[in-house]
């Protein structure tokens, strides 16, 4: 392997790339806390106990696809009152993303079992990070995630703010005596 290829496939670089790919899924709300998003992504990847670049790639894809599927389901649940077709489209997207995540999960589990059973069979070719497959999965997940969030935001904008129709009576603090309780029970 050339020096360029080894630097591209370095574990530190690939780990940083994996975390950077997941940050958009966890940066949310007005604070846009990138540090917190990076910690979440790092924690999730750590839970997969990856041992090769390919395993890291698959784990990252699983997280991205799963998070995008959840965004689609969240948006589908919200927009069901507005558009049945929109809800069904989002559910179809969630199903597709879940299938892709399950496929990646099976591949990851098979690779981890093989690595545990016979580590000598692990070669550069079968542990190598596949940049094309990685980018395809991350982009697909990010597109569906952003689409679901946009639909949810558009739906939320159509909702009218809840305005209380009656004012609540303000009760002053009184010592609760039998006379006070009797008076309040009568409506005074």
N, C-alpha and C positions, 0 to 999 in steps of 0.2 A: 504494500500500500504506500502511496506517495505521501510526502509530508502534508500536502494540501488536503488530501482525503482524510488523513488521520486527524488533522486539526478540525476538519468539518465534523467528523464523527467523535470528537472528544466528549467524554461523559459530562464534563462541566458545561460545555456549550449546548449539548443536547438537553440537559436538565434545564438550563436557562431558557432554551427555546420552548420546551414543554410548558414551563410556568408562564412564559409570556403569551403563549397561545391560549391558556386558560383564563388569564386575567380578565378579558372582556366579559366572560360569563359571570364573574363575581363582583365586578365594579358596578355598583347599583346606587341609585338614589342621588340626592343633591350633594352629598359629601364626596363621592367618587374616591373613596379611600383605596388607592392602588396598593399601599403596603398591606392592608388587611386582605385584599383580594389575593395578593401574592402568598400570604401566609395560609390562606384557605387552600389555594391550589397546591402549595407545597405539602400541606398536611394530607390532602386527598391522594396525591401521588405516593407519598410515603406509605400509606396504608396498603398499597398494592405490592410492596416488597419486590420491586423489579430488580433484576440482576443483569440485564443486557440492554443495549440500546433499543432493540426491537420490542422488548417488554415495556420499556418506558414509552415508546411510541404508542403501543396498543393501550396502555393504561391512560394516557392522555386523551386518546380518541374516545375511550369509554366514558371518561368524565365529561368531555365536551358534548358527546352525543346524548348522554343521559340528562345533562342539564338543559340542553335544547329541547328534549322531549318533554321535560317537566314544564318548561316555559310554554310550549304548545298546549299542553293540557290545562295549564292555568288560564291561558287566554281563551281556550275553547269553553271552559266552564263559565267564564264571564260573558262572552258574546252570544251564548246560546239564546238569550232573550231577544237579541237584535237580528241575528241571521243564522238560520239552521245550516245553510250552505257553508257559511264561514266557520261555524263550529265543526262541521264534518271535515272540512279541509284541514283545519288545525289538528283534529284527531287523526286524520290520515298521515299528516306530517309526523305526529308523535309516534304512530305505529312504525313508520319507516325508520325513524331515528332509533327507536327501541330495537328493531331488528338488526340494524347496523351495530348497535352497542352490544347486543347479545352475540353476534358473530365475532366481534373483536374480543369479547370476554372469553369465548370458547377458544379462540386462538391463543390468547394470553395464558389461560389455564393449561393448555396443551404444552406450550413452550416452557412454562414453569415446571410442570411435571417432568418433562424430558430433561430439563437442566438438573433437577434434583436427582433423577434416576441415573443419568449418565452424563456428567458434566464434560467428559472428554469429547462427546459428539458435538459440542457447541463450537461451531466454526464462525469465522468472520462473516461468511455468506449467509448463514441462517440466524445470525444475531444482529445483523446490520439494520440500521434505521432506514426505512423507506420514505424518503422525503416526499415523493409524489403522492403516495397513499396517505401520508400524514396530512399534507396540505389539502388534499381533496376532502378528507373527513372533517378537518377543522373548519374549512370554508363552508361546507355543507351545513354543519352544525351551527356555525355562527350566522349564516343566512337565515336559517329557520328560527333561530333564537331571536334575531333582530326583527324578523317579520312578525313573530308572535307578540313581541313586546310592542311593536308599532300598532298592531291591531288592538291590543289591550289598551294602549294609551288613547287611541282614537275612540274606542268604546267609552272609556272613562270620561272623555271630554263631552260626550253626549248626555251624560247624566246630569240631572239638575241637582244643585246643592239642597240638602235637607234643611228646611227652615222650620223651626218649631211653630206650630199653629197657635198654641196657647202659651201664655206666660205662666211659669210656675210661681206659686205663691211663696213668698219668702217667709219662713218661720223664724221668729226670734228665739233665742235660746231661753228656755224657761225650765225651771226645776220641774221634773215630772212627778206631780202629785196626783192623787186620785181625782181631785177637782179639775186639774188641767186636762187629764186624759178624758174625763167625762165631757168637758167642754169641746175638745177636739173631735170627739166621736159624734157630737151633735152637729158639727160643721162650723162652729164659730171660731 
